[in-house]
Amino acid sequence: MEPLAEEFIESLRIRSVSTHTVSNYEIDLKHFSEFLDKKETPLESVDHVFIRDFLNHLYTDRGLSKSSVARKLACLRTFFRFLVRAGRLKTNPAELVSSPRLPKMLPSYLAEGEAATIIELPQGGSLQSLRDRAILELLYASGLRVSELVGLNEDHLDMDQETVRVLGKGKKERIVPFGSYAARALLEYLNEKQAQRVSAMDEDGAVPVFVSVRRGSRRLGSRDVQRLIARLRLKLSATRRVTPHTLRHSFATHLLERGADLRSIQELLGHESLSTTQKYTHVSLQHLKSQYDKAHPKAKKI
């Protein structure tokens, strides 16, 4: 199976599928290959019953969550679809397997005051502090995915218009405004980076916005930003989990609470479907009900 899996993974890279998804699919196919070897089953003999057996093994024997099992099933569906299109198999056995029913999870977000508190944690004029503040300001001001943030090049920024050109999923391009607070933080960071002659350049000549200041000049990765926010969260009195995606959720929720329409938020977030954005209406409704319960004299339970 390994050569076919390698062909599939390479096809994903050619289609500009995100590196995070490619990495996950490589792991998923490795686990499936190990299960094939354990059961001494050739790939051509796999049917929907075998796939259900594999998913049950993941859930009961390995203790994976329903969401992880669902992702591995999605990987197998895509993998077998690739094999059918390539003429390697006649049918896709994974299409006959239903996905596990997942609980509906509302996005976790920060209150406006909480968002301001964590954004203002990096203090001082060092290059690292200025960079960290610029990262947080931009994440909250634009709602970028962390992969989009670390993929930014300096020529993607329009400081006069206070906008950024973003390459989202599937290399789809969108223009996102980021406002004066993020603009000021970015300018302070970029000026200091230039003054210290700290720079990095990709093989294609692109100059990344956010670079490492400790381990030599290289583009920051998604894990670097995740670790940065995890480190800052420890300085807060609250114990709640905060990630780059929490700031993205906060961006969308606060826009909706302050009157932005759902279609505009969809464009800003780069969602392909409006249904993906609609989850924020449920969050906003919860917020409104909470405010109602606190303020209305007839809301108190009897």
VOBA-1610 file (N, C-alpha, C; in pm, whole numbers, padded with zeros to 5 digits, always signed):
BEGIN
Met+00082-00121+00000Met+00000+00000+00000Met+00085+00126+00000Glu+00208+00118+00051Glu+00290+00237+00069Glu+00310+00318-00059Pro+00342+00255-00174Pro+00359+00335-00296Pro+00233+00412-00335Leu+00116+00348-00318Leu-00010+00415-00350Leu-00037+00530-00254Ala-00004+00510-00128Ala-00022+00617-00030Ala+00068+00735-00063Glu+00192+00707-00106Glu+00283+00815-00143Glu+00232+00892-00264Glu+00175+00821-00362Glu+00117+00888-00479Glu+00003+00979-00436Phe-00080+00930-00346Phe-00194+01007-00298Phe-00148+01132-00225Ile-00052+01118-00136Ile-00001+01232-00060Ile+00060+01336-00153Glu+00132+01291-00254Glu+00191+01384-00351Glu+00082+01458-00428Ser-00027+01389-00459Ser-00138+01455-00530Ser-00199+01565-00444Leu-00202+01544-00312Leu-00254+01647-00222Leu-00164+01769-00223Arg-00034+01747-00223Arg+00061+01859-00226Arg+00047+01938-00356Ile+00029+01867-00466Ile+00012+01934-00596Ile-00113+02021-00595Arg-00217+01975-00525Arg-00343+02050-00517Arg-00338+02161-00412Ser-00221+02181-00351Ser-00201+02286-00249Ser-00288+02267-00126Val-00314+02140-00092Val-00382+02111+00034Val-00290+02153+00149Ser-00348+02203+00258Ser-00266+02256+00368Ser-00169+02151+00420Thr-00053+02196+00463Thr+00049+02105+00516Thr-00002+02031+00639His-00088+02096+00718His-00145+02031+00837His-00231+01912+00797Thr-00315+01930+00695Thr-00400+01820+00648Thr-00316+01708+00588Val-00217+01743+00509Val-00129+01642+00449Val-00061+01560+00557Ser-00010+01627+00658Ser+00058+01558+00768Ser-00037+01462+00840Asn-00160+01509+00866Asn-00259+01423+00932Asn-00294+01301+00848Tyr-00311+01323+00718Tyr-00346+01212+00628Tyr-00233+01110+00619Glu-00109+01156+00623Glu+00004+01062+00624Glu-00003+00972+00747Ile-00034+01029+00862Ile-00046+00951+00985Ile-00163+00854+00976Asp-00277+00904+00925Asp-00396+00820+00913Asp-00371+00698+00824Leu-00306+00720+00711Leu-00280+00609+00618Leu-00178+00512+00676Lys-00086+00563+00756Lys+00011+00475+00823Lys-00062+00381+00919His-00157+00436+00996His-00234+00351+01089His-00318+00248+01013Phe-00375+00290+00900Phe-00455+00197+00822Phe-00369+00087+00762Ser-00249+00123+00716Ser-00157+00025+00660Ser-00115-00077+00765Glu-00091-00030+00887Glu-00054-00120+00996Glu-00167-00218+01026Phe-00291-00169+01019Phe-00407-00254+01044Phe-00422-00358+00932Leu-00396-00317+00808Leu-00398-00411+00696Leu-00297-00524+00718Asp-00176-00486+00760Asp-00072-00586+00784Asp-00110-00680+00898Lys-00169-00621+01003Lys-00209-00702+01118Lys-00314-00805+01079Lys-00407-00765+00993Lys-00515-00855+00951Lys-00477-00938+00828Glu-00354-00912+00776Glu-00305-00982+00657Glu-00406-00973+00542Thr-00451-00849+00519Thr-00553-00823+00417Thr-00495-00734+00307Pro-00501-00777+00181Pro-00454-00690+00071Pro-00552-00574+00050Leu-00501-00464+00001Leu-00583-00344-00018Leu-00702-00372-00110Glu-00681-00457-00211Glu-00787-00486-00308Glu-00906-00559-00245Ser-00884-00622-00128Ser-00990-00699-00063Ser-01067-00619+00041Val-01028-00492+00060Val-01094-00410+00162Val-01237-00378+00119Asp-01333-00402+00210Asp-01472-00364+00184Asp-01521-00279+00301His-01649-00240+00296His-01701-00151+00400His-01701-00218+00537Val-01714-00351+00542Val-01712-00422+00669Val-01572-00412+00732Phe-01469-00426+00649Phe-01332-00416+00699Phe-01306-00275+00753Ile-01355-00174+00683Ile-01333-00037+00728Ile-01404-00011+00860Arg-01526-00064+00875Arg-01596-00050+01003Arg-01516-00118+01115Asp-01456-00232+01083Asp-01373-00303+01180Asp-01254-00217+01222Phe-01194-00151+01124Phe-01080-00062+01150Phe-01122+00055+01240Leu-01235+00118+01209Leu-01283+00231+01288Leu-01319+00188+01430Asn-01378+00070+01443Asn-01410+00019+01575Asn-01284-00008+01657His-01180-00057+01589His-01049-00077+01653His-00994+00055+01706Leu-01007+00160+01626Leu-00957+00291+01669Leu-01032+00343+01791Tyr-01163+00321+01790Tyr-01248+00377+01894Tyr-01240+00297+02024Thr-01243+00165+02014Thr-01249+00082+02135Thr-01110+00041+02185Asp-01023-00002+02094Asp-00892-00051+02136Asp-00791+00061+02161Arg-00794+00164+02074Arg-00696+00271+02088Arg-00751+00392+02161Gly-00881+00395+02185Gly-00940+00502+02264Gly-00946+00637+02196Leu-00950+00639+02063Leu-00958+00767+01993Leu-01097+00828+02007Ser-01103+00959+02000Ser-01231+01029+02010Ser-01310+01012+01880Lys-01439+01041+01887Lys-01523+01030+01768Lys-01474+01124+01657Ser-01428+01243+01695Ser-01381+01338+01594Ser-01255+01287+01524Ser-01167+01220+01598Ser-01045+01164+01537Ser-01081+01049+01444Val-01176+00964+01487Val-01220+00853+01403Val-01286+00906+01276Ala-01366+01011+01289Ala-01432+01070+01173Ala-01330+01126+01075Arg-01223+01185+01126Arg-01119+01238+01037Arg-01049+01127+00960Lys-01023+01015+01028Lys-00957+00905+00960Lys-01048+00844+00853Leu-01177+00841+00879Leu-01272+00794+00778Leu-01272+00889+00658Ala-01268+01019+00684Ala-01264+01117+00575Ala-01139+01098+00491Cys-01028+01068+00558Cys-00903+01041+00486Cys-00918+00920+00395Leu-00976+00811+00448Leu-00993+00689+00369Leu-01086+00712+00250Arg-01193+00789+00270Arg-01282+00819+00159Arg-01208+00890+00046Thr-01127+00987+00084Thr-01051+01064-00016Thr-00946+00976-00082Phe-00880+00892-00003Phe-00776+00802-00056Phe-00834+00702-00156Phe-00944+00638-00119Phe-01005+00539-00209Phe-01066+00606-00333Arg-01117+00728-00316Arg-01167+00802-00433Arg-01054+00828-00532Phe-00937+00860-00478Phe-00818+00881-00562Phe-00782+00752-00636Leu-00788+00639-00567Leu-00754+00512-00629Leu-00854+00473-00738Val-00982+00503-00717Val-01084+00474-00819Val-01061+00559-00942Arg-01035+00688-00922Arg-01011+00777-01035Arg-00885+00740-01112Ala-00787+00685-01039Ala-00662+00644-01104Ala-00673+00507-01168Gly-00789+00441-01154Gly-00809+00310-01214Gly-00748+00196-01135Arg-00709+00222-01010Arg-00648+00117-00928Arg-00754+00030-00860Leu-00871+00088-00833Leu-00982+00014-00773Leu-01111+00047-00850Lys-01208-00044-00841Lys-01334-00022-00913Lys-01435+00056-00830Thr-01434+00037-00699Thr-01531+00104-00612Thr-01461+00161-00489Asn-01532+00253-00423Asn-01481+00316-00301Asn-01555+00257-00181Pro-01495+00163-00109Pro-01566+00098+00003Pro-01596+00192+00118Ala-01520+00298+00131Ala-01540+00390+00243Ala-01667+00473+00228Glu-01718+00484+00105Glu-01840+00563+00083Glu-01961+00498+00148Leu-01954+00368+00174Leu-02067+00297+00233Leu-02067+00302+00386Val-01966+00368+00444Val-01953+00374+00590Val-01997+00511+00639Ser-02090+00513+00732Ser-02140+00640+00787Ser-02041+00698+00888Ser-02031+00830+00889Ser-01944+00897+00986Ser-02005+00891+01125Pro-01921+00885+01228Pro-01974+00889+01365Pro-02048+01020+01388Arg-02157+01014+01462Arg-02232+01135+01494Arg-02156+01213+01599Leu-02118+01336+01565Leu-02037+01417+01655Leu-02126+01517+01729Pro-02094+01541+01856Pro-02169+01644+01930Pro-02140+01782+01871Lys-02242+01868+01866Lys-02223+02002+01814Lys-02150+02086+01918Met-02032+02134+01879Met-01951+02213+01971Met-01956+02359+01928Leu-01995+02446+02021Leu-01994+02588+01992Leu-01851+02641+02004Pro-01815+02739+01922Pro-01679+02793+01927Pro-01650+02855+02064Ser-01530+02832+02112Ser-01485+02896+02236Ser-01428+03033+02202Tyr-01472+03135+02273Tyr-01425+03269+02242Tyr-01403+03347+02371Leu-01331+03458+02358Leu-01302+03545+02472Leu-01400+03661+02475Ala-01431+03711+02595Ala-01501+03838+02606Ala-01408+03948+02557Glu-01463+04062+02522Glu-01380+04170+02468Glu-01269+04210+02565Gly-01300+04217+02693Gly-01199+04252+02792Gly-01090+04147+02803Glu-01129+04019+02793Glu-01031+03910+02800Glu-00938+03915+02680Ala-00994+03942+02562Ala-00912+03951+02441Ala-00811+04065+02454Ala-00856+04180+02504Ala-00766+04294+02522Ala-00654+04261+02620Thr-00688+04189+02726Thr-00589+04155+02829Thr-00477+04069+02772Ile-00512+03964+02698Ile-00407+03875+02647Ile-00326+03942+02537Ile-00388+04028+02456Ile-00317+04097+02350Ile-00213+04192+02407Glu-00244+04251+02523Glu-00154+04350+02583Glu-00047+04289+02672Leu-00041+04157+02681Leu+00059+04093+02767Leu+00203+04117+02721Pro+00235+04108+02591Pro+00373+04138+02550Pro+00403+04287+02570Gln+00498+04317+02656Gln+00534+04455+02687Gln+00682+04478+02659Gly+00717+04602+02634Gly+00857+04635+02612Gly+00889+04658+02466Gly+01011+04706+02441Gly+01050+04742+02306Gly+01144+04644+02240Ser+01163+04524+02299Ser+01249+04425+02235Ser+01182+04375+02107Leu+01262+04324+02017Leu+01208+04275+01891Leu+01108+04162+01915Gln+01138+04073+02009Gln+01047+03962+02036Gln+00914+04012+02092Ser+00918+04107+02185Ser+00794+04159+02242Ser+00711+04230+02137Leu+00777+04310+02051Leu+00705+04381+01945Leu+00645+04281+01846Arg+00720+04176+01815Arg+00667+04073+01723Arg+00547+04003+01784Asp+00558+03962+01910Asp+00448+03890+01975Asp+00323+03977+01983Arg+00341+04106+02013Arg+00225+04196+02019Arg+00161+04210+01881Ala+00245+04221+01777Ala+00193+04234+01641Ala+00116+04109+01600Ile+00166+03992+01638Ile+00097+03865+01606Ile-00042+03863+01670Leu-00049+03896+01798Leu-00177+03891+01870Leu-00275+03995+01816Glu-00224+04116+01793Glu-00311+04222+01740Glu-00368+04182+01605Leu-00283+04125+01519Leu-00327+04090+01384Leu-00425+03971+01386Leu-00398+03873+01470Leu-00491+03758+01480Leu-00631+03804+01520Tyr-00637+03890+01620Tyr-00767+03934+01670Tyr-00833+04035+01576Ala-00752+04118+01510Ala-00806+04223+01424Ala-00853+04171+01289Ser-00801+04056+01247Ser-00831+04007+01112Ser-00900+03871+01109Gly-00891+03796+01219Gly-00951+03661+01221Gly-00877+03561+01135Leu-00750+03584+01108Leu-00673+03491+01024Leu-00656+03357+01094Arg-00652+03251+01015Arg-00607+03121+01065Arg-00458+03133+01094Val-00409+03053+01188Val-00267+03063+01223Val-00179+03026+01103Ser-00223+02930+01021Ser-00146+02894+00901Ser-00138+03010+00802Glu-00246+03089+00796Glu-00246+03206+00708Glu-00154+03314+00762Leu-00153+03331+00894Leu-00068+03431+00956Leu+00079+03405+00930Val+00123+03280+00956Val+00266+03250+00940Val+00306+03245+00793Gly+00207+03234+00703Gly+00237+03233+00560Gly+00246+03372+00499Leu+00224+03475+00579Leu+00226+03612+00525Leu+00368+03654+00486Asn+00377+03721+00372Asn+00500+03785+00329Asn+00483+03937+00340Glu+00593+04008+00345Glu+00585+04153+00364Glu+00507+04221+00252Asp+00514+04167+00130Asp+00441+04231+00021Asp+00291+04200+00023His+00248+04119+00120His+00104+04094+00138His+00037+04206+00219Leu+00120+04287+00288Leu+00066+04393+00373Leu+00054+04523+00295Asp-00059+04590+00310Asp-00078+04725+00259Asp-00101+04815+00380Met+00008+04876+00429Met+00000+04952+00552Met-00079+05081+00533Asp-00082+05137+00413Asp-00159+05260+00389Asp-00309+05232+00398Gln-00352+05121+00338Gln-00494+05085+00340Gln-00532+05003+00464Glu-00431+04961+00540Glu-00451+04875+00658Glu-00528+04749+00620Thr-00476+04682+00516Thr-00534+04556+00470Thr-00422+04454+00448Val-00461+04328+00444Val-00365+04221+00419Val-00424+04127+00315Arg-00340+04085+00222Arg-00380+03989+00119Arg-00348+03850+00171Val-00450+03767+00184Val-00437+03637+00249Val-00457+03525+00148Leu-00370+03426+00155Leu-00388+03304+00077Leu-00446+03198+00169Gly-00575+03171+00154Gly-00644+03078+00243Gly-00640+02936+00194Lys-00735+02856+00239Lys-00741+02716+00200Lys-00758+02705+00050Gly-00686+02609-00010Gly-00693+02592-00155Gly-00632+02708-00231Lys-00545+02787-00162Lys-00479+02902-00223Lys-00578+03007-00273Lys-00697+03012-00210Lys-00794+03115-00244Lys-00754+03246-00177Glu-00754+03351-00255Glu-00706+03480-00207Glu-00822+03567-00160Arg-00800+03640-00050Arg-00897+03738-00003Arg-00823+03856+00059Ile-00890+03970+00064Ile-00834+04090+00124Ile-00907+04115+00255Val-00830+04132+00364Val-00889+04149+00497Val-00834+04277+00561Pro-00921+04365+00610Pro-00875+04483+00685Pro-00829+04444+00824Phe-00740+04527+00884Phe-00695+04492+01019Phe-00696+04610+01117Gly-00726+04729+01076Gly-00747+04838+01170Gly-00620+04901+01224Ser-00639+05012+01297Ser-00527+05098+01337Ser-00441+05038+01448Tyr-00501+04963+01542Tyr-00422+04906+01651Tyr-00321+04804+01597Ala-00370+04716+01512Ala-00280+04617+01452Ala-00179+04685+01361Ala-00221+04790+01290Ala-00130+04862+01200Ala-00014+04923+01279Arg-00045+04984+01394Arg+00061+05043+01476Arg+00156+04937+01528Ala+00100+04824+01575Ala+00186+04716+01626Ala+00274+04658+01516Leu+00218+04642+01397Leu+00296+04589+01285Leu+00408+04684+01245Leu+00377+04813+01240Leu+00480+04911+01201Leu+00595+04913+01301Glu+00563+04910+01431Glu+00668+04910+01533Glu+00755+04787+01520Tyr+00693+04672+01495Tyr+00769+04547+01479Tyr+00853+04549+01352Leu+00795+04587+01240Leu+00867+04587+01113Leu+00982+04687+01114Asn+00962+04803+01177Asn+01070+04903+01185Asn+01185+04851+01269Glu+01154+04786+01380Glu+01259+04732+01466Glu+01330+04615+01397Lys+01254+04534+01326Lys+01314+04422+01252Lys+01413+04474+01148Gln+01373+04582+01081Gln+01463+04641+00980Gln+01584+04705+01046Ala+01564+04773+01161Ala+01674+04839+01230Ala+01778+04739+01277Gln+01732+04621+01321Gln+01824+04517+01368Gln+01873+04426+01255Arg+01825+04455+01135Arg+01863+04376+01017Arg+01835+04227+01036Val+01722+04201+01099Val+01676+04063+01115Val+01583+04033+00998Ser+01620+03936+00920Ser+01540+03906+00801Ser+01550+03758+00769Ala+01464+03717+00682Ala+01465+03579+00633Ala+01411+03582+00491Met+01445+03482+00415Met+01396+03477+00277Met+01375+03332+00237Asp+01258+03306+00178Asp+01229+03172+00128Asp+01306+03146-00001Glu+01303+03022-00045Glu+01374+02986-00167Glu+01324+03063-00288Asp+01194+03101-00286Asp+01139+03175-00399Asp+01158+03325-00388Gly+01234+03369-00285Gly+01262+03510-00268Gly+01162+03585-00183Ala+01058+03516-00134Ala+00957+03582-00050Ala+01015+03616+00087Val+00978+03733+00139Val+01026+03778+00269Val+00912+03765+00371Pro+00922+03672+00466Pro+00813+03652+00563Pro+00799+03768+00659Val+00676+03791+00703Val+00651+03897+00800Val+00703+03857+00937Phe+00665+03739+00983Phe+00699+03697+01118Phe+00811+03594+01116Val+00921+03630+01182Val+01040+03544+01182Val+01085+03516+01324Ser+01166+03413+01339Ser+01225+03380+01467Ser+01334+03481+01500Val+01343+03520+01626Val+01448+03613+01667Val+01549+03546+01758Arg+01526+03418+01788Arg+01617+03346+01878Arg+01702+03243+01804Arg+01642+03169+01714Arg+01713+03058+01649Arg+01756+03094+01507Gly+01798+03215+01486Gly+01834+03255+01352Gly+01713+03304+01278Ser+01735+03366+01167Ser+01626+03427+01091Ser+01556+03322+01006Arg+01441+03279+01050Arg+01359+03185+00974Arg+01214+03221+00993Arg+01130+03178+00900Arg+00986+03203+00911Arg+00929+03129+01031Leu+00845+03196+01108Leu+00776+03127+01217Leu+00680+03024+01161Gly+00661+02915+01235Gly+00564+02814+01197Gly+00440+02822+01285Ser+00338+02747+01249Ser+00214+02747+01326Ser+00237+02703+01470Arg+00324+02604+01489Arg+00351+02555+01624Arg+00417+02663+01709Asp+00500+02746+01647Asp+00565+02855+01721Asp+00461+02950+01778Val+00362+02985+01697Val+00258+03078+01742Val+00170+03012+01847Gln+00140+02884+01832Gln+00061+02812+01931Gln+00134+02809+02066Arg+00265+02784+02061Arg+00343+02782+02186Arg+00350+02921+02248Leu+00361+03023+02165Leu+00363+03161+02214Leu+00238+03193+02295Ile+00121+03161+02239Ile-00005+03193+02307Ile-00023+03105+02430Ala+00019+02980+02425Ala+00011+02893+02542Ala+00098+02948+02655Arg+00215+03001+02620Arg+00305+03058+02720Arg+00245+03185+02783Leu+00184+03268+02701Leu+00123+03391+02752Leu+00002+03360+02840Arg-00073+03255+02804Arg-00192+03220+02881Arg-00159+03189+03026Leu-00038+03137+03049Leu+00003+03102+03185Leu+00013+03225+03275Lys+00024+03344+03214Lys+00033+03467+03291Lys-00104+03518+03335Leu-00208+03459+03281Leu-00343+03500+03315Leu-00392+03427+03439Ser-00479+03491+03514Ser-00534+03427+03634Ser-00633+03317+03596Ala-00700+03334+03482Ala-00797+03234+03437Ala-00725+03109+03388Thr-00791+02996+03399Thr-00730+02869+03359Thr-00783+02820+03226Arg-00869+02896+03160Arg-00930+02851+03036Arg-00826+02840+02925Arg-00853+02753+02831Arg-00762+02727+02720Arg-00776+02839+02617Val-00663+02892+02571Val-00661+02996+02468Val-00565+02953+02359Thr-00611+02955+02236Thr-00530+02917+02120Thr-00542+03025+02014Pro-00462+03018+01906Pro-00481+03113+01797Pro-00624+03110+01742His-00686+02991+01740His-00821+02980+01687His-00923+03046+01781Thr-00889+03054+01911Thr-00977+03125+02004Thr-00988+03272+01965Leu-00876+03331+01922Leu-00879+03471+01879Leu-00958+03486+01749Arg-00951+03387+01662Arg-01031+03390+01538Arg-01180+03382+01572His-01216+03293+01664His-01355+03284+01707His-01400+03414+01774Ser-01313+03473+01853Ser-01347+03597+01922Ser-01371+03709+01821Phe-01286+03716+01720Phe-01300+03815+01612Phe-01439+03806+01551Ala-01481+03685+01513Ala-01609+03667+01446Ala-01727+03695+01540Thr-01716+03648+01663Thr-01825+03665+01758Thr-01846+03812+01793His-01737+03885+01815His-01749+04026+01851His-01803+04109+01734Leu-01766+04074+01612Leu-01823+04142+01495Leu-01975+04122+01490Leu-02017+03998+01512Leu-02159+03967+01504Leu-02236+04038+01616Glu-02179+04039+01736Glu-02245+04104+01849Glu-02258+04254+01829Arg-02167+04312+01750Arg-02171+04457+01727Arg-02240+04494+01596Gly-02309+04396+01535Gly-02397+04430+01424Gly-02350+04394+01285Ala-02233+04331+01271Ala-02187+04292+01136Ala-02278+04182+01082Asp-02302+04184+00950Asp-02387+04080+00892Asp-02307+03954+00867Leu-02378+03843+00864Leu-02315+03711+00857Leu-02237+03692+00726Arg-02290+03746+00616Arg-02222+03729+00487Arg-02086+03798+00487Ser-02077+03916+00549Ser-01949+03987+00556Ser-01849+03909+00641Ile-01897+03853+00752Ile-01809+03774+00838Ile-01759+03651+00763Gln-01846+03591+00683Gln-01807+03476+00601Gln-01691+03514+00509Glu-01701+03629+00443Glu-01595+03675+00352Glu-01466+03701+00427Leu-01475+03764+00543Leu-01356+03797+00620Leu-01285+03671+00670Leu-01363+03571+00710Leu-01303+03446+00762Leu-01254+03354+00651Gly-01303+03376+00528Gly-01264+03288+00419Gly-01336+03156+00420His-01460+03155+00476His-01540+03033+00475His-01601+03013+00337Glu-01594+02892+00286Glu-01652+02862+00156Glu-01803+02858+00163Ser-01856+02810+00275Ser-02001+02796+00291Ser-02050+02883+00406Leu-02165+02945+00386Leu-02224+03028+00491Leu-02263+02944+00612Ser-02295+02816+00589Ser-02334+02729+00700Ser-02221+02715+00802Thr-02097+02724+00757Thr-01983+02717+00849Thr-01981+02838+00940Thr-02019+02953+00887Thr-02018+03078+00964Thr-02136+03087+01058Gln-02244+03016+01027Gln-02366+03029+01105Gln-02352+02982+01249Lys-02247+02906+01280Lys-02229+02861+01418Lys-02213+02981+01512Tyr-02167+03095+01460Tyr-02149+03212+01545Tyr-02281+03275+01585Thr-02388+03248+01509Thr-02519+03300+01550Thr-02564+03233+01679His-02529+03105+01697His-02566+03034+01819His-02489+03091+01939Val-02362+03123+01916Val-02281+03183+02022Val-02339+03318+02060Ser-02374+03398+01958Ser-02429+03530+01984Ser-02563+03521+02057Leu-02645+03421+02020Leu-02774+03402+02086Leu-02754+03368+02234Gln-02655+03284+02262Gln-02626+03250+02401Gln-02587+03375+02480His-02507+03462+02415His-02464+03587+02479His-02586+03675+02509Leu-02677+03687+02411Leu-02795+03770+02429Leu-02884+03717+02542Lys-02901+03584+02545Lys-02983+03524+02650Lys-02921+03545+02787Ser-02787+03538+02792Ser-02718+03560+02918Ser-02742+03703+02967Gln-02731+03800+02874Gln-02754+03940+02910Gln-02899+03963+02953Tyr-02990+03897+02884Tyr-03133+03909+02917Tyr-03158+03857+03058Asp-03102+03739+03088Asp-03124+03678+03219Asp-03069+03767+03331Lys-02961+03838+03303Lys-02902+03925+03404Lys-02983+04053+03424Ala-03039+04104+03316Ala-03095+04239+03320Ala-03246+04247+03334His-03322+04151+03279His-03467+04167+03276His-03529+04120+03408Pro-03618+04202+03464Pro-03675+04165+03596Pro-03762+04040+03592Lys-03815+04005+03476Lys-03900+03887+03465Lys-03823+03763+03420Ala-03691+03775+03409Ala-03609+03663+03362Ala-03567+03570+03475Lys-03577+03620+03598Lys-03529+03540+03712Lys-03619+03417+03733Lys-03555+03307+03763Lys-03629+03183+03782Lys-03705+03187+03914Ile-03823+03125+03918Ile-03901+03121+04040Ile-03917+02977+04088
//
